[in-house]
Amino acid sequence: MAKQERMPAYGGQAVIEGVMMRGKKFVAMAVRAPGGEIVIEESELKGIYRSKIAKWPFFRGLVSLWDSLGLGLTYLTRSANIQTGGEEKIEGVGFYLTIAVSMLIGIGLFFLAPAALAGWLEKLLSLSSFLSNLLEGLIRLLILVVYLVLIGQMPDIKRTFAYHGAEHKTINGYESNTSMDPAAISQMSREHPRCGTSFILTLVFVSVIIFTLFGPLPLATRLLTRLLMIPVLAGISYEYIRWTARHIDSKFIRFIMKPNLLLQRLTTREPDTQMLEVSIAAFKRMVELENPIQS
C-alpha cells in the first residue's frame, strides 16, 4: 500500500534520446549519448515543488502543468546539449519568454481557435449553447489528434515517442513489482493512466461540461472565458486523472479510461532494448536519490 500511495509523485517525460524521471524531491535524466554510453544528469527539486501549493488539491494540477513546460523544457535543452556537445542554456528572460511563446501557441491553437470557429458556426447554424460547446470540444479534439498524427510521422519525434513508451513501461514495471531489467520491462504496457496525454484528453472533455454552463456568449466574451478558465480546467483534469489512477483496479474506471489510454497510442511507440536501458537507468537513479538509505 505504501508503494501505491507514493507512486503518484513518480512521473516522467521523454527527451531527446532519453527519459527524464521525476520524484517528490529529485529528478534524474538518462540520455544515450552519440558514443553509445548512457549519460545521467540529476537535480534537486526546489521552489514550487517544495511549497504547500504543490500539495493543495486543484492547485497541484498547475504545478503538473509547469512540469510539462518549465522542467520539461530545461531537460529537453540538456538532452539536446548531450547530443550536440553544446552548452546552450535557456534561463532568465529567455527561459520565460520561450515558455510564454509556447503557451501562447498552444492556447491559440487548442483553445481560442476552436472557440472562435464554434462561435461562428453557432451563429451560422443557429446551434444551441450545448451543441455549440460540444462542437467546440470536438474541434479541439480533432485538432489535437491531427497534430499528434502529423508530428508522429517525423523520424525524430517517432524516436521520442518510443522513449515515451519506455518511460511508461518502466513505471508500469515498478508499480507491478517487476524486475527492473529490459527483458521484463519490455512486457509491460506502454500506456499509463497518469500520462500527460490522458490529462489533455480529460481537459477537452471537462471543457465541454464547464463551458456549457456559461450558456451563449458574444465571441469576445467566449474567448475571454476560455482563456481565464484554463487554470480551473487544468486543476479539475489533474484531480480526475489522479483519482482514476488510484482506482484503476475498478472495471468501471478502466472502462471510462479507455479513450485516454487509446489516445496514448499516438504519443507512444514500442521501444527497443537500448531505449529501455536508458529509461530504467533514469528511474533507478531517481529512486536512489529519493531513498538514499535504502539504496
C-alpha positions as CSV (number, residue, x, y, z in Angstrom):
1,M,0.0,0.0,0.0
2,A,2.9,2.4,0.8
3,K,4.2,2.0,-2.7
4,Q,0.8,2.7,-4.3
5,E,0.5,5.9,-2.2
6,R,4.0,7.0,-3.2
7,M,3.7,6.3,-6.9
8,P,1.5,9.2,-8.0
9,A,4.5,11.5,-7.4
10,Y,6.6,9.4,-9.8
11,G,6.3,10.5,-13.3
12,G,8.5,11.2,-16.3
13,Q,8.9,12.6,-19.7
14,A,10.7,11.7,-22.9
15,V,13.5,13.9,-24.0
16,I,15.9,13.7,-27.0
17,E,17.4,10.2,-27.0
18,G,16.4,9.7,-23.4
19,V,14.0,9.9,-20.5
20,M,13.6,12.2,-17.5
21,M,12.1,10.8,-14.3
22,R,10.7,12.9,-11.5
23,G,10.1,12.1,-7.9
24,K,8.9,14.2,-5.0
25,K,12.3,15.7,-4.3
26,F,14.6,14.8,-7.2
27,V,14.7,14.5,-10.9
28,A,17.1,12.3,-12.9
29,M,17.6,12.2,-16.7
30,A,19.3,9.4,-18.6
31,V,20.3,10.0,-22.3
32,R,22.0,7.8,-24.8
33,A,25.0,9.8,-26.0
34,P,26.3,9.7,-29.6
35,G,29.1,7.4,-28.4
36,G,26.6,4.9,-27.1
37,E,27.2,5.4,-23.4
38,I,24.3,6.4,-21.0
39,V,24.8,9.9,-19.5
40,I,22.9,10.7,-16.4
41,E,22.1,14.2,-15.1
42,E,20.2,14.9,-11.9
43,S,19.0,17.8,-9.8
44,E,17.0,18.5,-6.6
45,L,13.5,19.9,-6.9
46,K,13.1,23.1,-5.0
47,G,10.9,26.2,-5.1
48,I,7.3,25.5,-6.0
49,Y,7.8,21.7,-5.8
50,R,8.5,22.1,-2.0
51,S,5.8,24.6,-1.4
52,K,2.4,23.9,0.2
53,I,0.7,24.8,-3.1
54,A,2.2,21.6,-4.7
55,K,0.0,19.6,-2.2
56,W,-3.2,21.5,-2.5
57,P,-6.0,19.9,-4.5
58,F,-6.6,21.6,-7.8
59,F,-3.5,23.8,-7.4
60,R,-1.2,20.9,-7.8
61,G,-2.6,20.5,-11.3
62,L,-0.9,23.8,-12.1
63,V,2.4,22.5,-10.8
64,S,2.0,19.5,-13.0
65,L,1.4,21.9,-16.0
66,W,4.6,23.7,-15.1
67,D,6.3,20.3,-15.1
68,S,5.5,19.9,-18.8
69,L,6.6,23.4,-19.6
70,G,9.4,24.6,-17.3
71,L,11.0,21.4,-16.1
72,G,10.4,19.7,-19.4
73,L,12.0,22.5,-21.4
74,T,15.0,22.6,-19.2
75,Y,15.8,18.9,-19.6
76,L,15.0,18.9,-23.3
77,T,17.7,21.5,-23.7
78,R,20.1,19.4,-21.6
79,S,19.4,16.3,-23.6
80,A,20.0,18.3,-26.9
81,N,23.3,19.5,-25.5
82,I,24.4,15.9,-24.8
83,Q,23.7,15.0,-28.5
84,T,25.4,18.1,-30.0
85,G,28.2,18.6,-27.4
86,G,27.0,22.2,-27.0
87,E,26.4,24.1,-23.8
88,E,23.3,26.1,-24.7
89,K,21.2,27.2,-21.8
90,I,17.7,28.6,-21.6
91,E,17.5,30.7,-18.5
92,G,16.4,34.1,-17.2
93,V,14.3,36.2,-19.5
94,G,15.0,33.8,-22.5
95,F,13.6,30.9,-20.5
96,Y,10.4,32.6,-19.5
97,L,10.0,34.1,-23.0
98,T,10.3,30.6,-24.5
99,I,7.6,29.3,-22.2
100,A,5.4,32.2,-22.8
101,V,5.6,31.8,-26.6
102,S,4.9,28.0,-26.3
103,M,1.9,28.7,-24.1
104,L,0.6,31.4,-26.5
105,I,0.8,29.0,-29.5
106,G,-0.8,26.2,-27.5
107,I,-3.6,28.4,-26.2
108,G,-4.2,29.9,-29.6
109,L,-4.3,26.5,-31.4
110,F,-6.1,24.4,-28.9
111,F,-8.4,26.8,-27.1
112,L,-9.0,30.1,-28.9
113,A,-9.2,28.7,-32.4
114,P,-11.8,26.0,-31.6
115,A,-13.8,28.6,-29.6
116,A,-13.8,31.1,-32.4
117,L,-14.7,28.5,-35.0
118,A,-17.5,27.0,-32.9
119,G,-18.8,30.5,-32.1
120,W,-19.0,31.4,-35.8
121,L,-20.8,28.1,-36.6
122,E,-23.2,28.6,-33.7
123,K,-24.5,31.8,-35.3
124,L,-24.3,30.4,-38.8
125,L,-26.3,27.2,-38.0
126,S,-28.3,28.6,-35.1
127,L,-27.0,26.0,-32.7
128,S,-27.9,25.7,-29.1
129,S,-25.4,26.5,-26.4
130,F,-24.9,22.8,-25.6
131,L,-24.4,21.8,-29.3
132,S,-22.0,24.8,-29.8
133,N,-19.8,23.8,-26.8
134,L,-19.9,20.1,-27.9
135,L,-18.8,21.1,-31.3
136,E,-16.1,23.3,-29.8
137,G,-14.8,20.2,-27.9
138,L,-14.9,18.0,-30.9
139,I,-13.0,20.6,-32.9
140,R,-10.4,20.9,-30.1
141,L,-10.1,17.1,-30.0
142,L,-9.8,16.9,-33.8
143,I,-7.0,19.5,-33.8
144,L,-5.2,17.6,-31.1
145,V,-5.4,14.2,-32.9
146,V,-4.4,15.7,-36.3
147,Y,-1.5,17.5,-34.6
148,L,-0.3,14.3,-32.9
149,V,-0.6,12.2,-36.1
150,L,1.3,14.7,-38.2
151,I,4.2,15.2,-35.8
152,G,4.3,11.5,-35.2
153,Q,5.4,11.0,-38.8
154,M,8.7,12.9,-38.2
155,P,11.6,10.4,-37.6
156,D,13.0,12.3,-34.6
157,I,9.5,12.5,-33.0
158,K,9.0,8.8,-33.6
159,R,12.1,8.1,-31.5
160,T,11.0,10.5,-28.8
161,F,7.6,8.7,-28.7
162,A,9.4,5.4,-28.4
163,Y,11.3,6.8,-25.4
164,H,7.9,7.9,-24.1
165,G,6.7,4.3,-24.4
166,A,9.9,3.2,-22.5
167,E,9.1,5.6,-19.7
168,H,5.6,4.2,-19.3
169,K,6.8,0.6,-19.4
170,T,9.4,1.4,-16.7
171,I,6.9,3.0,-14.3
172,N,4.3,0.3,-15.0
173,G,7.0,-2.3,-14.2
174,Y,7.9,-0.6,-10.9
175,E,4.2,-0.4,-9.9
176,S,3.8,-4.1,-10.8
177,N,6.9,-5.0,-8.8
178,T,8.5,-6.3,-11.9
179,S,12.3,-6.9,-12.2
180,M,14.0,-3.8,-13.4
181,D,15.6,-5.3,-16.5
182,P,14.8,-4.6,-20.1
183,A,13.5,-8.1,-20.8
184,A,10.9,-7.9,-18.0
185,I,10.1,-4.3,-18.6
186,S,9.5,-4.8,-22.3
187,Q,6.5,-7.0,-21.4
188,M,4.8,-4.1,-19.7
189,S,2.1,-1.9,-21.3
190,R,3.2,1.3,-23.0
191,E,0.0,3.1,-21.7
192,H,-0.2,4.6,-18.3
193,P,-3.3,6.3,-16.6
194,R,-1.3,9.3,-15.3
195,C,0.2,10.2,-18.7
196,G,0.1,13.8,-19.8
197,T,-1.8,12.7,-22.9
198,S,-4.6,11.5,-20.7
199,F,-4.5,14.8,-18.9
200,I,-5.0,16.7,-22.2
201,L,-7.9,14.5,-23.4
202,T,-9.6,14.8,-20.0
203,L,-9.2,18.6,-20.2
204,V,-11.0,18.5,-23.5
205,F,-14.0,16.6,-22.0
206,V,-14.1,18.8,-18.9
207,S,-14.1,21.9,-21.0
208,V,-17.3,20.8,-22.8
209,I,-19.1,20.4,-19.5
210,I,-17.7,23.6,-17.9
211,F,-18.2,25.9,-20.9
212,T,-21.7,24.7,-21.4
213,L,-22.6,26.2,-18.0
214,F,-21.8,29.6,-19.3
215,G,-24.5,29.5,-21.9
216,P,-24.5,31.5,-25.2
217,L,-21.9,34.3,-25.1
218,P,-20.7,37.0,-27.5
219,L,-17.5,35.9,-29.3
220,A,-15.2,38.3,-27.4
221,T,-16.6,37.1,-24.0
222,R,-16.4,33.5,-25.2
223,L,-12.7,33.8,-26.0
224,L,-12.0,35.5,-22.7
225,T,-13.7,32.8,-20.6
226,R,-11.7,30.1,-22.4
227,L,-8.5,31.9,-21.5
228,L,-9.4,32.6,-17.9
229,M,-10.7,29.1,-17.3
230,I,-7.6,27.2,-18.3
231,P,-6.2,27.0,-14.8
232,V,-9.5,25.8,-13.5
233,L,-9.8,23.1,-16.2
234,A,-6.2,22.1,-15.5
235,G,-6.9,21.7,-11.8
236,I,-10.1,19.7,-12.3
237,S,-8.5,17.5,-15.0
238,Y,-5.5,16.7,-12.8
239,E,-7.6,15.7,-9.9
240,Y,-9.7,13.4,-12.1
241,I,-6.6,11.7,-13.5
242,R,-5.2,11.3,-10.0
243,W,-8.4,9.8,-8.8
244,T,-8.8,7.3,-11.7
245,A,-5.2,6.3,-11.3
246,R,-5.8,5.4,-7.7
247,H,-8.8,3.3,-8.6
248,I,-7.6,1.7,-11.8
249,D,-8.3,-1.8,-10.5
250,S,-12.1,-1.0,-10.8
251,K,-13.6,-2.3,-14.0
252,F,-15.7,0.8,-14.3
253,I,-12.7,3.1,-14.0
254,R,-10.8,1.0,-16.6
255,F,-13.8,1.3,-18.9
256,I,-14.0,5.1,-18.7
257,M,-10.2,5.4,-19.0
258,K,-10.2,3.6,-22.4
259,P,-10.3,6.8,-24.5
260,N,-7.4,8.2,-22.6
261,L,-5.3,5.1,-23.0
262,L,-6.3,4.8,-26.6
263,L,-5.0,8.3,-27.4
264,Q,-1.7,7.4,-25.9
265,R,-1.2,5.1,-28.9
266,L,-0.5,8.3,-30.8
267,T,2.2,9.5,-28.4
268,T,4.0,6.3,-27.7
269,R,5.9,3.7,-29.7
270,E,7.3,0.3,-28.8
271,P,10.9,1.0,-27.5
272,D,13.9,-1.2,-28.3
273,T,16.2,-2.7,-25.7
274,Q,18.6,0.2,-25.6
275,M,15.8,2.7,-25.0
276,L,14.5,0.6,-22.1
277,E,18.1,0.5,-20.7
278,V,18.1,4.3,-20.7
279,S,14.6,4.6,-19.1
280,I,15.5,2.1,-16.4
281,A,18.7,3.9,-15.7
282,A,16.9,7.2,-15.2
283,F,14.3,5.6,-13.0
284,K,16.8,3.7,-10.8
285,R,18.8,6.9,-10.3
286,M,15.8,8.9,-9.3
287,V,14.7,6.2,-6.8
288,E,18.2,6.2,-5.3
289,L,18.1,9.9,-4.8
290,E,14.6,9.7,-3.3
291,N,15.5,6.9,-1.0
292,P,19.3,7.2,-0.2
293,I,19.1,5.0,2.9
294,Q,17.5,2.1,1.0
295,S,20.0,2.4,-1.9
